[in-house]
């Protein structure tokens, strides 16, 4: 079973969950994470 809507942030090079209205705080500039150039990732959760 996987969970979709994970995105890659090109500012902090981190993954964040993009399925919410708020994208969380990016440590790179204390703004929202950026979805620019990101694919939607699906994390595979084993077990
Ligand atoms: Zn970020």
mmCIF file of the protein (N, C-alpha, C, O) and its ligand, coordinates in Angstrom:
data_MODEL
# 
_entry.id   MODEL 
# 
loop_
_entity.id 
_entity.type 
_entity.pdbx_number_of_molecules 
1 polymer     1 
2 non-polymer 1 
# 
_entity_poly.entity_id                      1 
_entity_poly.type                           'polypeptide(L)' 
_entity_poly.nstd_linkage                   no 
_entity_poly.nstd_monomer                   no 
_entity_poly.pdbx_seq_one_letter_code       
;(UNK)(UNK)(UNK)(UNK)(UNK)(UNK)(UNK)(UNK)(UNK)(UNK)(UNK)(UNK)(UNK)(UNK)(UNK)(UNK)
(UNK)(UNK)(UNK)(UNK)(UNK)(UNK)(UNK)(UNK)(UNK)(UNK)(UNK)(UNK)(UNK)(UNK)(UNK)(UNK)
(UNK)(UNK)(UNK)(UNK)(UNK)(UNK)(UNK)(UNK)(UNK)(UNK)(UNK)(UNK)(UNK)(UNK)(UNK)
;
_entity_poly.pdbx_seq_one_letter_code_can   XXXXXXXXXXXXXXXXXXXXXXXXXXXXXXXXXXXXXXXXXXXXXXX 
_entity_poly.pdbx_strand_id                 A 
# 
loop_
_entity_poly_seq.entity_id 
_entity_poly_seq.num 
_entity_poly_seq.mon_id 
_entity_poly_seq.hetero 
1 1  UNK n 
1 2  UNK n 
1 3  UNK n 
1 4  UNK n 
1 5  UNK n 
1 6  UNK n 
1 7  UNK n 
1 8  UNK n 
1 9  UNK n 
1 10 UNK n 
1 11 UNK n 
1 12 UNK n 
1 13 UNK n 
1 14 UNK n 
1 15 UNK n 
1 16 UNK n 
1 17 UNK n 
1 18 UNK n 
1 19 UNK n 
1 20 UNK n 
1 21 UNK n 
1 22 UNK n 
1 23 UNK n 
1 24 UNK n 
1 25 UNK n 
1 26 UNK n 
1 27 UNK n 
1 28 UNK n 
1 29 UNK n 
1 30 UNK n 
1 31 UNK n 
1 32 UNK n 
1 33 UNK n 
1 34 UNK n 
1 35 UNK n 
1 36 UNK n 
1 37 UNK n 
1 38 UNK n 
1 39 UNK n 
1 40 UNK n 
1 41 UNK n 
1 42 UNK n 
1 43 UNK n 
1 44 UNK n 
1 45 UNK n 
1 46 UNK n 
1 47 UNK n 
# 
loop_
_struct_asym.id 
_struct_asym.entity_id 
A 1 
B 2 
# 
loop_
_chem_comp.id 
_chem_comp.type 
_chem_comp.mon_nstd_flag 
UNK 'L-peptide linking' . 
ZN  non-polymer         . 
# 
_pdbx_entity_nonpoly.entity_id   2 
_pdbx_entity_nonpoly.name        ? 
_pdbx_entity_nonpoly.comp_id     ZN 
# 
_pdbx_nonpoly_scheme.asym_id         B 
_pdbx_nonpoly_scheme.entity_id       2 
_pdbx_nonpoly_scheme.mon_id          ZN 
_pdbx_nonpoly_scheme.ndb_seq_num     1 
_pdbx_nonpoly_scheme.pdb_seq_num     101 
_pdbx_nonpoly_scheme.auth_seq_num    101 
_pdbx_nonpoly_scheme.pdb_mon_id      ZN 
_pdbx_nonpoly_scheme.auth_mon_id     ZN 
_pdbx_nonpoly_scheme.pdb_strand_id   A 
_pdbx_nonpoly_scheme.pdb_ins_code    . 
# 
loop_
_atom_site.group_PDB 
_atom_site.id 
_atom_site.type_symbol 
_atom_site.label_atom_id 
_atom_site.label_alt_id 
_atom_site.label_comp_id 
_atom_site.label_asym_id 
_atom_site.label_entity_id 
_atom_site.label_seq_id 
_atom_site.pdbx_PDB_ins_code 
_atom_site.Cartn_x 
_atom_site.Cartn_y 
_atom_site.Cartn_z 
_atom_site.occupancy 
_atom_site.B_iso_or_equiv 
_atom_site.pdbx_formal_charge 
_atom_site.auth_seq_id 
_atom_site.auth_comp_id 
_atom_site.auth_asym_id 
_atom_site.auth_atom_id 
_atom_site.pdbx_PDB_model_num 
ATOM   1   N  N  . UNK A 1 1  ? 0.846  -1.194 0.000   1.00 0.00 ? 1   UNK A N  1 
ATOM   2   C  CA . UNK A 1 1  ? 0.000  0.000  0.000   1.00 0.00 ? 1   UNK A CA 1 
ATOM   3   C  C  . UNK A 1 1  ? 0.877  1.238  0.000   1.00 0.00 ? 1   UNK A C  1 
ATOM   4   O  O  . UNK A 1 1  ? 1.831  1.329  0.773   1.00 0.00 ? 1   UNK A O  1 
ATOM   5   N  N  . UNK A 1 2  ? 0.554  2.195  -0.870  1.00 0.00 ? 2   UNK A N  1 
ATOM   6   C  CA . UNK A 1 2  ? 1.367  3.398  -0.941  1.00 0.00 ? 2   UNK A CA 1 
ATOM   7   C  C  . UNK A 1 2  ? 0.569  4.640  -0.598  1.00 0.00 ? 2   UNK A C  1 
ATOM   8   O  O  . UNK A 1 2  ? -0.662 4.639  -0.589  1.00 0.00 ? 2   UNK A O  1 
ATOM   9   N  N  . UNK A 1 3  ? 1.295  5.676  -0.323  1.00 0.00 ? 3   UNK A N  1 
ATOM   10  C  CA . UNK A 1 3  ? 0.669  6.961  -0.052  1.00 0.00 ? 3   UNK A CA 1 
ATOM   11  C  C  . UNK A 1 3  ? 1.159  7.968  -1.082  1.00 0.00 ? 3   UNK A C  1 
ATOM   12  O  O  . UNK A 1 3  ? 2.361  8.206  -1.196  1.00 0.00 ? 3   UNK A O  1 
ATOM   13  N  N  . UNK A 1 4  ? 0.248  8.554  -1.821  1.00 0.00 ? 4   UNK A N  1 
ATOM   14  C  CA . UNK A 1 4  ? 0.632  9.461  -2.894  1.00 0.00 ? 4   UNK A CA 1 
ATOM   15  C  C  . UNK A 1 4  ? 0.822  10.882 -2.418  1.00 0.00 ? 4   UNK A C  1 
ATOM   16  O  O  . UNK A 1 4  ? 0.762  11.184 -1.226  1.00 0.00 ? 4   UNK A O  1 
ATOM   17  N  N  . UNK A 1 5  ? 1.052  11.740 -3.386  1.00 0.00 ? 5   UNK A N  1 
ATOM   18  C  CA . UNK A 1 5  ? 1.140  13.185 -3.149  1.00 0.00 ? 5   UNK A CA 1 
ATOM   19  C  C  . UNK A 1 5  ? 2.382  13.626 -2.393  1.00 0.00 ? 5   UNK A C  1 
ATOM   20  O  O  . UNK A 1 5  ? 2.414  14.726 -1.842  1.00 0.00 ? 5   UNK A O  1 
ATOM   21  N  N  . UNK A 1 6  ? 3.384  12.797 -2.362  1.00 0.00 ? 6   UNK A N  1 
ATOM   22  C  CA . UNK A 1 6  ? 4.656  13.256 -1.818  1.00 0.00 ? 6   UNK A CA 1 
ATOM   23  C  C  . UNK A 1 6  ? 5.416  13.991 -2.906  1.00 0.00 ? 6   UNK A C  1 
ATOM   24  O  O  . UNK A 1 6  ? 5.457  13.547 -4.054  1.00 0.00 ? 6   UNK A O  1 
ATOM   25  N  N  . UNK A 1 7  ? 6.006  15.094 -2.551  1.00 0.00 ? 7   UNK A N  1 
ATOM   26  C  CA . UNK A 1 7  ? 6.694  15.927 -3.527  1.00 0.00 ? 7   UNK A CA 1 
ATOM   27  C  C  . UNK A 1 7  ? 8.124  16.194 -3.092  1.00 0.00 ? 7   UNK A C  1 
ATOM   28  O  O  . UNK A 1 7  ? 8.483  16.098 -1.918  1.00 0.00 ? 7   UNK A O  1 
ATOM   29  N  N  . UNK A 1 8  ? 8.924  16.535 -4.095  1.00 0.00 ? 8   UNK A N  1 
ATOM   30  C  CA . UNK A 1 8  ? 10.312 16.878 -3.839  1.00 0.00 ? 8   UNK A CA 1 
ATOM   31  C  C  . UNK A 1 8  ? 10.460 18.385 -3.866  1.00 0.00 ? 8   UNK A C  1 
ATOM   32  O  O  . UNK A 1 8  ? 9.980  19.046 -4.787  1.00 0.00 ? 8   UNK A O  1 
ATOM   33  N  N  . UNK A 1 9  ? 11.123 18.928 -2.861  1.00 0.00 ? 9   UNK A N  1 
ATOM   34  C  CA . UNK A 1 9  ? 11.344 20.362 -2.785  1.00 0.00 ? 9   UNK A CA 1 
ATOM   35  C  C  . UNK A 1 9  ? 12.726 20.695 -3.323  1.00 0.00 ? 9   UNK A C  1 
ATOM   36  O  O  . UNK A 1 9  ? 13.731 20.150 -2.868  1.00 0.00 ? 9   UNK A O  1 
ATOM   37  N  N  . UNK A 1 10 ? 12.764 21.606 -4.307  1.00 0.00 ? 10  UNK A N  1 
ATOM   38  C  CA . UNK A 1 10 ? 14.052 21.925 -4.927  1.00 0.00 ? 10  UNK A CA 1 
ATOM   39  C  C  . UNK A 1 10 ? 14.847 22.938 -4.108  1.00 0.00 ? 10  UNK A C  1 
ATOM   40  O  O  . UNK A 1 10 ? 15.962 23.297 -4.486  1.00 0.00 ? 10  UNK A O  1 
ATOM   41  N  N  . UNK A 1 11 ? 14.290 23.398 -3.000  1.00 0.00 ? 11  UNK A N  1 
ATOM   42  C  CA . UNK A 1 11 ? 15.012 24.346 -2.168  1.00 0.00 ? 11  UNK A CA 1 
ATOM   43  C  C  . UNK A 1 11 ? 15.798 23.641 -1.080  1.00 0.00 ? 11  UNK A C  1 
ATOM   44  O  O  . UNK A 1 11 ? 16.966 23.953 -0.846  1.00 0.00 ? 11  UNK A O  1 
ATOM   45  N  N  . UNK A 1 12 ? 15.152 22.684 -0.411  1.00 0.00 ? 12  UNK A N  1 
ATOM   46  C  CA . UNK A 1 12 ? 15.828 21.989 0.686   1.00 0.00 ? 12  UNK A CA 1 
ATOM   47  C  C  . UNK A 1 12 ? 16.166 20.554 0.308   1.00 0.00 ? 12  UNK A C  1 
ATOM   48  O  O  . UNK A 1 12 ? 16.692 19.804 1.130   1.00 0.00 ? 12  UNK A O  1 
ATOM   49  N  N  . UNK A 1 13 ? 15.864 20.162 -0.944  1.00 0.00 ? 13  UNK A N  1 
ATOM   50  C  CA . UNK A 1 13 ? 16.171 18.818 -1.444  1.00 0.00 ? 13  UNK A CA 1 
ATOM   51  C  C  . UNK A 1 13 ? 15.498 17.751 -0.609  1.00 0.00 ? 13  UNK A C  1 
ATOM   52  O  O  . UNK A 1 13 ? 15.994 16.631 -0.494  1.00 0.00 ? 13  UNK A O  1 
ATOM   53  N  N  . UNK A 1 14 ? 14.368 18.104 -0.029  1.00 0.00 ? 14  UNK A N  1 
ATOM   54  C  CA . UNK A 1 14 ? 13.687 17.140 0.832   1.00 0.00 ? 14  UNK A CA 1 
ATOM   55  C  C  . UNK A 1 14 ? 12.337 16.732 0.264   1.00 0.00 ? 14  UNK A C  1 
ATOM   56  O  O  . UNK A 1 14 ? 11.791 17.402 -0.613  1.00 0.00 ? 14  UNK A O  1 
ATOM   57  N  N  . UNK A 1 15 ? 11.814 15.642 0.764   1.00 0.00 ? 15  UNK A N  1 
ATOM   58  C  CA . UNK A 1 15 ? 10.477 15.213 0.413   1.00 0.00 ? 15  UNK A CA 1 
ATOM   59  C  C  . UNK A 1 15 ? 9.498  15.760 1.440   1.00 0.00 ? 15  UNK A C  1 
ATOM   60  O  O  . UNK A 1 15 ? 9.786  15.796 2.636   1.00 0.00 ? 15  UNK A O  1 
ATOM   61  N  N  . UNK A 1 16 ? 8.355  16.179 0.962   1.00 0.00 ? 16  UNK A N  1 
ATOM   62  C  CA . UNK A 1 16 ? 7.313  16.635 1.873   1.00 0.00 ? 16  UNK A CA 1 
ATOM   63  C  C  . UNK A 1 16 ? 5.975  16.173 1.342   1.00 0.00 ? 16  UNK A C  1 
ATOM   64  O  O  . UNK A 1 16 ? 5.831  15.887 0.154   1.00 0.00 ? 16  UNK A O  1 
ATOM   65  N  N  . UNK A 1 17 ? 5.003  16.102 2.224   1.00 0.00 ? 17  UNK A N  1 
ATOM   66  C  CA . UNK A 1 17 ? 3.686  15.653 1.818   1.00 0.00 ? 17  UNK A CA 1 
ATOM   67  C  C  . UNK A 1 17 ? 2.900  16.815 1.217   1.00 0.00 ? 17  UNK A C  1 
ATOM   68  O  O  . UNK A 1 17 ? 2.639  17.807 1.898   1.00 0.00 ? 17  UNK A O  1 
ATOM   69  N  N  . UNK A 1 18 ? 2.523  16.695 -0.060  1.00 0.00 ? 18  UNK A N  1 
ATOM   70  C  CA . UNK A 1 18 ? 1.858  17.783 -0.758  1.00 0.00 ? 18  UNK A CA 1 
ATOM   71  C  C  . UNK A 1 18 ? 0.353  17.636 -0.825  1.00 0.00 ? 18  UNK A C  1 
ATOM   72  O  O  . UNK A 1 18 ? -0.308 18.404 -1.524  1.00 0.00 ? 18  UNK A O  1 
ATOM   73  N  N  . UNK A 1 19 ? -0.200 16.678 -0.122  1.00 0.00 ? 19  UNK A N  1 
ATOM   74  C  CA . UNK A 1 19 ? -1.631 16.438 -0.200  1.00 0.00 ? 19  UNK A CA 1 
ATOM   75  C  C  . UNK A 1 19 ? -2.456 17.351 0.681   1.00 0.00 ? 19  UNK A C  1 
ATOM   76  O  O  . UNK A 1 19 ? -3.684 17.354 0.589   1.00 0.00 ? 19  UNK A O  1 
ATOM   77  N  N  . UNK A 1 20 ? -1.810 18.119 1.527   1.00 0.00 ? 20  UNK A N  1 
ATOM   78  C  CA . UNK A 1 20 ? -2.524 19.058 2.384   1.00 0.00 ? 20  UNK A CA 1 
ATOM   79  C  C  . UNK A 1 20 ? -2.527 20.447 1.757   1.00 0.00 ? 20  UNK A C  1 
ATOM   80  O  O  . UNK A 1 20 ? -1.776 20.720 0.821   1.00 0.00 ? 20  UNK A O  1 
ATOM   81  N  N  . UNK A 1 21 ? -3.373 21.312 2.282   1.00 0.00 ? 21  UNK A N  1 
ATOM   82  C  CA . UNK A 1 21 ? -3.383 22.690 1.805   1.00 0.00 ? 21  UNK A CA 1 
ATOM   83  C  C  . UNK A 1 21 ? -2.084 23.380 2.163   1.00 0.00 ? 21  UNK A C  1 
ATOM   84  O  O  . UNK A 1 21 ? -1.523 24.124 1.359   1.00 0.00 ? 21  UNK A O  1 
ATOM   85  N  N  . UNK A 1 22 ? -1.616 23.136 3.353   1.00 0.00 ? 22  UNK A N  1 
ATOM   86  C  CA . UNK A 1 22 ? -0.339 23.712 3.751   1.00 0.00 ? 22  UNK A CA 1 
ATOM   87  C  C  . UNK A 1 22 ? 0.772  22.734 3.430   1.00 0.00 ? 22  UNK A C  1 
ATOM   88  O  O  . UNK A 1 22 ? 0.632  21.528 3.632   1.00 0.00 ? 22  UNK A O  1 
ATOM   89  N  N  . UNK A 1 23 ? 1.862  23.254 2.935   1.00 0.00 ? 23  UNK A N  1 
ATOM   90  C  CA . UNK A 1 23 ? 2.950  22.388 2.492   1.00 0.00 ? 23  UNK A CA 1 
ATOM   91  C  C  . UNK A 1 23 ? 4.039  22.257 3.530   1.00 0.00 ? 23  UNK A C  1 
ATOM   92  O  O  . UNK A 1 23 ? 5.075  21.643 3.275   1.00 0.00 ? 23  UNK A O  1 
ATOM   93  N  N  . UNK A 1 24 ? 3.818  22.818 4.678   1.00 0.00 ? 24  UNK A N  1 
ATOM   94  C  CA . UNK A 1 24 ? 4.856  22.732 5.686   1.00 0.00 ? 24  UNK A CA 1 
ATOM   95  C  C  . UNK A 1 24 ? 5.916  23.780 5.472   1.00 0.00 ? 24  UNK A C  1 
ATOM   96  O  O  . UNK A 1 24 ? 5.964  24.444 4.436   1.00 0.00 ? 24  UNK A O  1 
ATOM   97  N  N  . UNK A 1 25 ? 6.761  23.918 6.462   1.00 0.00 ? 25  UNK A N  1 
ATOM   98  C  CA . UNK A 1 25 ? 7.771  24.966 6.405   1.00 0.00 ? 25  UNK A CA 1 
ATOM   99  C  C  . UNK A 1 25 ? 9.075  24.417 5.871   1.00 0.00 ? 25  UNK A C  1 
ATOM   100 O  O  . UNK A 1 25 ? 9.560  23.375 6.313   1.00 0.00 ? 25  UNK A O  1 
ATOM   101 N  N  . UNK A 1 26 ? 9.634  25.135 4.913   1.00 0.00 ? 26  UNK A N  1 
ATOM   102 C  CA . UNK A 1 26 ? 10.887 24.724 4.303   1.00 0.00 ? 26  UNK A CA 1 
ATOM   103 C  C  . UNK A 1 26 ? 12.048 25.313 5.099   1.00 0.00 ? 26  UNK A C  1 
ATOM   104 O  O  . UNK A 1 26 ? 12.094 26.523 5.316   1.00 0.00 ? 26  UNK A O  1 
ATOM   105 N  N  . UNK A 1 27 ? 12.974 24.482 5.532   1.00 0.00 ? 27  UNK A N  1 
ATOM   106 C  CA . UNK A 1 27 ? 14.113 24.985 6.315   1.00 0.00 ? 27  UNK A CA 1 
ATOM   107 C  C  . UNK A 1 27 ? 15.058 25.858 5.504   1.00 0.00 ? 27  UNK A C  1 
ATOM   108 O  O  . UNK A 1 27 ? 15.907 26.548 6.068   1.00 0.00 ? 27  UNK A O  1 
ATOM   109 N  N  . UNK A 1 28 ? 14.913 25.830 4.178   1.00 0.00 ? 28  UNK A N  1 
ATOM   110 C  CA . UNK A 1 28 ? 15.838 26.600 3.341   1.00 0.00 ? 28  UNK A CA 1 
ATOM   111 C  C  . UNK A 1 28 ? 15.588 28.102 3.475   1.00 0.00 ? 28  UNK A C  1 
ATOM   112 O  O  . UNK A 1 28 ? 16.533 28.890 3.508   1.00 0.00 ? 28  UNK A O  1 
ATOM   113 N  N  . UNK A 1 29 ? 14.319 28.496 3.552   1.00 0.00 ? 29  UNK A N  1 
ATOM   114 C  CA . UNK A 1 29 ? 14.018 29.924 3.629   1.00 0.00 ? 29  UNK A CA 1 
ATOM   115 C  C  . UNK A 1 29 ? 12.837 30.244 4.543   1.00 0.00 ? 29  UNK A C  1 
ATOM   116 O  O  . UNK A 1 29 ? 12.322 31.362 4.529   1.00 0.00 ? 29  UNK A O  1 
ATOM   117 N  N  . UNK A 1 30 ? 12.412 29.266 5.334   1.00 0.00 ? 30  UNK A N  1 
ATOM   118 C  CA . UNK A 1 30 ? 11.297 29.446 6.264   1.00 0.00 ? 30  UNK A CA 1 
ATOM   119 C  C  . UNK A 1 30 ? 9.993  29.832 5.570   1.00 0.00 ? 30  UNK A C  1 
ATOM   120 O  O  . UNK A 1 30 ? 9.089  30.396 6.186   1.00 0.00 ? 30  UNK A O  1 
ATOM   121 N  N  . UNK A 1 31 ? 9.914  29.523 4.293   1.00 0.00 ? 31  UNK A N  1 
ATOM   122 C  CA . UNK A 1 31 ? 8.649  29.656 3.580   1.00 0.00 ? 31  UNK A CA 1 
ATOM   123 C  C  . UNK A 1 31 ? 8.107  28.266 3.282   1.00 0.00 ? 31  UNK A C  1 
ATOM   124 O  O  . UNK A 1 31 ? 8.640  27.268 3.767   1.00 0.00 ? 31  UNK A O  1 
ATOM   125 N  N  . UNK A 1 32 ? 7.052  28.203 2.485   1.00 0.00 ? 32  UNK A N  1 
ATOM   126 C  CA . UNK A 1 32 ? 6.539  26.903 2.103   1.00 0.00 ? 32  UNK A CA 1 
ATOM   127 C  C  . UNK A 1 32 ? 7.519  26.185 1.185   1.00 0.00 ? 32  UNK A C  1 
ATOM   128 O  O  . UNK A 1 32 ? 8.297  26.807 0.462   1.00 0.00 ? 32  UNK A O  1 
ATOM   129 N  N  . UNK A 1 33 ? 7.459  24.863 1.235   1.00 0.00 ? 33  UNK A N  1 
ATOM   130 C  CA . UNK A 1 33 ? 8.242  24.080 0.294   1.00 0.00 ? 33  UNK A CA 1 
ATOM   131 C  C  . UNK A 1 33 ? 7.789  24.371 -1.127  1.00 0.00 ? 33  UNK A C  1 
ATOM   132 O  O  . UNK A 1 33 ? 6.646  24.763 -1.362  1.00 0.00 ? 33  UNK A O  1 
ATOM   133 N  N  . UNK A 1 34 ? 8.684  24.177 -2.052  1.00 0.00 ? 34  UNK A N  1 
ATOM   134 C  CA . UNK A 1 34 ? 8.373  24.412 -3.459  1.00 0.00 ? 34  UNK A CA 1 
ATOM   135 C  C  . UNK A 1 34 ? 8.079  23.097 -4.167  1.00 0.00 ? 34  UNK A C  1 
ATOM   136 O  O  . UNK A 1 34 ? 8.777  22.101 -3.980  1.00 0.00 ? 34  UNK A O  1 
ATOM   137 N  N  . UNK A 1 35 ? 7.031  23.117 -4.983  1.00 0.00 ? 35  UNK A N  1 
ATOM   138 C  CA . UNK A 1 35 ? 6.728  21.931 -5.780  1.00 0.00 ? 35  UNK A CA 1 
ATOM   139 C  C  . UNK A 1 35 ? 7.249  22.074 -7.202  1.00 0.00 ? 35  UNK A C  1 
ATOM   140 O  O  . UNK A 1 35 ? 7.008  21.204 -8.038  1.00 0.00 ? 35  UNK A O  1 
ATOM   141 N  N  . UNK A 1 36 ? 7.960  23.161 -7.486  1.00 0.00 ? 36  UNK A N  1 
ATOM   142 C  CA . UNK A 1 36 ? 8.434  23.401 -8.845  1.00 0.00 ? 36  UNK A CA 1 
ATOM   143 C  C  . UNK A 1 36 ? 9.360  22.279 -9.295  1.00 0.00 ? 36  UNK A C  1 
ATOM   144 O  O  . UNK A 1 36 ? 10.332 21.946 -8.616  1.00 0.00 ? 36  UNK A O  1 
ATOM   145 N  N  . UNK A 1 37 ? 9.052  21.715 -10.427 1.00 0.00 ? 37  UNK A N  1 
ATOM   146 C  CA . UNK A 1 37 ? 9.894  20.680 -10.989 1.00 0.00 ? 37  UNK A CA 1 
ATOM   147 C  C  . UNK A 1 37 ? 9.781  19.345 -10.298 1.00 0.00 ? 37  UNK A C  1 
ATOM   148 O  O  . UNK A 1 37 ? 10.590 18.447 -10.531 1.00 0.00 ? 37  UNK A O  1 
ATOM   149 N  N  . UNK A 1 38 ? 8.779  19.209 -9.448  1.00 0.00 ? 38  UNK A N  1 
ATOM   150 C  CA . UNK A 1 38 ? 8.663  17.973 -8.693  1.00 0.00 ? 38  UNK A CA 1 
ATOM   151 C  C  . UNK A 1 38 ? 7.692  17.019 -9.357  1.00 0.00 ? 38  UNK A C  1 
ATOM   152 O  O  . UNK A 1 38 ? 6.692  17.431 -9.945  1.00 0.00 ? 38  UNK A O  1 
ATOM   153 N  N  . UNK A 1 39 ? 7.998  15.759 -9.255  1.00 0.00 ? 39  UNK A N  1 
ATOM   154 C  CA . UNK A 1 39 ? 7.023  14.748 -9.578  1.00 0.00 ? 39  UNK A CA 1 
ATOM   155 C  C  . UNK A 1 39 ? 6.181  14.484 -8.347  1.00 0.00 ? 39  UNK A C  1 
ATOM   156 O  O  . UNK A 1 39 ? 6.523  14.903 -7.242  1.00 0.00 ? 39  UNK A O  1 
ATOM   157 N  N  . UNK A 1 40 ? 5.083  13.790 -8.550  1.00 0.00 ? 40  UNK A N  1 
ATOM   158 C  CA . UNK A 1 40 ? 4.370  13.258 -7.395  1.00 0.00 ? 40  UNK A CA 1 
ATOM   159 C  C  . UNK A 1 40 ? 4.928  11.880 -7.089  1.00 0.00 ? 40  UNK A C  1 
ATOM   160 O  O  . UNK A 1 40 ? 4.902  10.980 -7.929  1.00 0.00 ? 40  UNK A O  1 
ATOM   161 N  N  . UNK A 1 41 ? 5.415  11.736 -5.916  1.00 0.00 ? 41  UNK A N  1 
ATOM   162 C  CA . UNK A 1 41 ? 5.968  10.466 -5.506  1.00 0.00 ? 41  UNK A CA 1 
ATOM   163 C  C  . UNK A 1 41 ? 4.925  9.675  -4.733  1.00 0.00 ? 41  UNK A C  1 
ATOM   164 O  O  . UNK A 1 41 ? 4.061  10.232 -4.056  1.00 0.00 ? 41  UNK A O  1 
ATOM   165 N  N  . UNK A 1 42 ? 5.033  8.390  -4.855  1.00 0.00 ? 42  UNK A N  1 
ATOM   166 C  CA . UNK A 1 42 ? 4.234  7.528  -4.008  1.00 0.00 ? 42  UNK A CA 1 
ATOM   167 C  C  . UNK A 1 42 ? 5.180  6.705  -3.141  1.00 0.00 ? 42  UNK A C  1 
ATOM   168 O  O  . UNK A 1 42 ? 6.015  5.950  -3.640  1.00 0.00 ? 42  UNK A O  1 
ATOM   169 N  N  . UNK A 1 43 ? 5.030  6.867  -1.860  1.00 0.00 ? 43  UNK A N  1 
ATOM   170 C  CA . UNK A 1 43 ? 5.874  6.097  -0.959  1.00 0.00 ? 43  UNK A CA 1 
ATOM   171 C  C  . UNK A 1 43 ? 5.279  4.716  -0.763  1.00 0.00 ? 43  UNK A C  1 
ATOM   172 O  O  . UNK A 1 43 ? 4.087  4.560  -0.498  1.00 0.00 ? 43  UNK A O  1 
ATOM   173 N  N  . UNK A 1 44 ? 6.123  3.741  -0.897  1.00 0.00 ? 44  UNK A N  1 
ATOM   174 C  CA . UNK A 1 44 ? 5.684  2.386  -0.645  1.00 0.00 ? 44  UNK A CA 1 
ATOM   175 C  C  . UNK A 1 44 ? 5.929  2.057  0.814   1.00 0.00 ? 44  UNK A C  1 
ATOM   176 O  O  . UNK A 1 44 ? 7.060  2.057  1.302   1.00 0.00 ? 44  UNK A O  1 
ATOM   177 N  N  . UNK A 1 45 ? 4.824  1.776  1.492   1.00 0.00 ? 45  UNK A N  1 
ATOM   178 C  CA . UNK A 1 45 ? 4.932  1.466  2.915   1.00 0.00 ? 45  UNK A CA 1 
ATOM   179 C  C  . UNK A 1 45 ? 4.816  -0.051 3.071   1.00 0.00 ? 45  UNK A C  1 
ATOM   180 O  O  . UNK A 1 45 ? 3.761  -0.639 2.836   1.00 0.00 ? 45  UNK A O  1 
ATOM   181 N  N  . UNK A 1 46 ? 5.892  -0.645 3.462   1.00 0.00 ? 46  UNK A N  1 
ATOM   182 C  CA . UNK A 1 46 ? 5.940  -2.090 3.550   1.00 0.00 ? 46  UNK A CA 1 
ATOM   183 C  C  . UNK A 1 46 ? 5.332  -2.551 4.863   1.00 0.00 ? 46  UNK A C  1 
ATOM   184 O  O  . UNK A 1 46 ? 5.425  -1.878 5.890   1.00 0.00 ? 46  UNK A O  1 
ATOM   185 N  N  . UNK A 1 47 ? 4.711  -3.709 4.798   1.00 0.00 ? 47  UNK A N  1 
ATOM   186 C  CA . UNK A 1 47 ? 4.142  -4.289 6.013   1.00 0.00 ? 47  UNK A CA 1 
ATOM   187 C  C  . UNK A 1 47 ? 2.722  -3.829 6.131   1.00 0.00 ? 47  UNK A C  1 
ATOM   188 O  O  . UNK A 1 47 ? 2.033  -4.191 7.084   1.00 0.00 ? 47  UNK A O  1 
HETATM 189 ZN ZN . ZN  B 2 .  ? 11.736 22.613 1.188   1.00 0.00 ? 101 ZN  A ZN 1 
# 
